[in-house]
Amino acid sequence: MISRRKLAEHAAERLVKGDSTASVLNELAAYLLDARRTGEAELVIRAVEDSLLSRGVALATVTSARSLTADAKDAVEQLIRREYSDVKSVLLREIIDPSVLAGMKVSLAGAQLDVTAKTKLEKLGV
């Protein structure tokens, strides 16, 4: 059995070399299915994100109510670059979720920033 760390290192290396994200993730998913390890999928993805970060690539998931403008994407990238000085490139994965109402949530390996209207309202008890 191949360890999660080895799977993540292999996937991260292929992504850094420029292989298609879809093909790398499809192969990873196929392996997990074949090896009956689907319960580890989330852990493997986190390990891939950590491995990418150690190679200077930050993979961030940005959840917002609508598509981000170019200025908003630039602002998120600059924020990440300030927080992680050794990051050479930032990859943004966008998720559109109307339930966040406004603002955005940014998640990357080991960190999360949530400035959504939904969260602010929940904290106020509304």
C-alpha positions, 0 to 999 in steps of 0.5 A, a space after each residue: 500500500 502506498 502511503 498518503 504522503 507518497 501519493 501526495 508528493 507524486 501528485 504535487 510533483 506532477 502538478 508543479 511540472 504542469 500536468 493537467 489538474 483534472 488528469 492528476 486528480 482523476 488518477 488519484 481518485 481512481 487509485 483510491 477507489 481501486 485500493 478501497 481507500 476512498 475514506 482517505 480522499 480528504 486527507 490525501 487532498 490536504 497532503 497534496 496541498 501541504 506538499 504543493 505549499 512546501 514547493 512554493 505553490 499555494 493552492 487556495 480555495 475561495 468561496 464567494 456568492 459570485 465570481 471574483 473580479 480580477 481585482 479581488 483575485 489579485 487582492 487574495 493573491 497578495 494577501 497569501 503572498 504576504 502571509 507566506 513569503 516563500 510562495 512563488 505562485 498562487 493557484 485559486 480554486 473558486 467555489 460559488 455558493 450563494 448562501 455566503 451572501 457577500 464577502 468570501 472565505 479563503 482556505 489553504 493548507 492549515 489556514 482559513 480566513 472567513 469574512 462572509 456576511 453569513 458568518 458575521 450574521 451567525 456570530 451576531 445571532 441573526 
